Amino acid sequence: MEEYQIEPETKEIENKITETLIIDQNEKKFKLELVIKGEMIFFNLYEEGKINNKYYSQKLSLREIKNKHQIFCVFNSCQEFLDYIKASFDNKKLSIKITNESLSILMNIEYLFKQQIIEIPLEEKKMNIEDFSNDIIKEISFLKDKIISLEENIEKMKYNFEEKMNNQNKEINNLKEENNKLKDEIKCIKNDFYGVTENFIINSNILKSNEYKMISLAINKRINKKIKEIKKIYQATKDGGDPCYFHSKCDKINNTLVLIHSEGNNRFGGFTSNFWESTKDEVFKDDKNAFVFSLDENKIYPYKNDGKAIRCFKNYGPYFGSGPLIGIRGNPFKDENLRTFRDGTSYDINNDFLNKNATDNVVDYEVFQIIFE
């Protein structure tokens, strides 16, 4: 037998007495209304929690109850019978019989020391809107209020969420602005220290880090592109001093920077956007972007556009200019001297380039490829 619960709700209005019993059975909840009007008792059964267009009912008089079931002949009023039904419910002797076609109320009673089942069949009834009980109407009203309250809470949560997201977006935007300002400040600091590119620290044994600003500004003045990378492609003391090693590493490569260190402790070099070649005969090449420089004097010497910016030959290393010039002949570590400018034939130089030292031997020289974005 299932467990049942009574909702203690008894009321009397104009000789009308109503008792409501809540029955949990087969995972369903039923509400049994017992209504007394005079000598008549009404059994109304509803499926709890659902608003249906039908319910089950039976109407019996006290006389009919006594005639059909002699067991109940001892009752003198419907109220006594109602009290007996409540007692049966309290003792878990009241249940609902469910079939495919009908519903019945079953009462398990003890009579003459025997257990007997009294069945009260219920008929299916159609329900009109005015027949809805007050508790169902109250439930609908309660659900409506609950829905309104949930909607209000959702709106509050939505507003709070949007406000929180807006505040977070403002914080993110402020952080982005601060980050951009820091990037700009860092970039300015780098530019002030190194020049106009972010890649000014060169892997060089000749050039000092703070000396590249002069060279980078000169390159950017001639080639209006941002320097992406500075790549060392040749070093005489490591790769070999013979011109063939220089040409194997540096030929056919545009935008090269040459750095030279001499025994007289002079540091100088040149830049060309043209490329070197290992030619059979001496070949001059023009290059409006070329220039030479002295690191010790911190000076740039621009090209005069005489068509002889660089000089290519298989027996030469890097050469800048014609006549008196700056360049490497043969293997500078053996028997050839370093060639240096003495006047401004191809480049705008009006004094001795290397402290009037016409000849000077090479300690080392390096070649770098300038790669632009």
Secondary structure, DSSP 8 states (H G I E B T S, - for coil): ---EEEEEEEEEETTEEEEEEEEEETTEEEEEEEEEETTEEEEEEEETT---SEEEEEEEEHHHHHHH-GGGGG--SHHHHHHHHHHHHHTT-EEEEE-SS-EEEEEEEEETTEEEEEEEEEEEEE--GGG--HHHHHHHHHHHHHHHHHHHHHHHHHHHHHHHHHHHHHHHHHHHHHHHHHHHHHHHHHHHHH-SSS------SS--GGGHHHHHHHHHHHS-S-EEEEEEEEEHHHH-SSHHHHHHHHBT--SEEEEEEETTS-EEEEEESS-B---SS-EEE--TT-EEEETTTTEEEEB--SS-SEEE-TTEEEEESSSS-EEEES-TTTT--EE---S-SSB---S-TTTT-S-B-EEEEEEEEEEE-
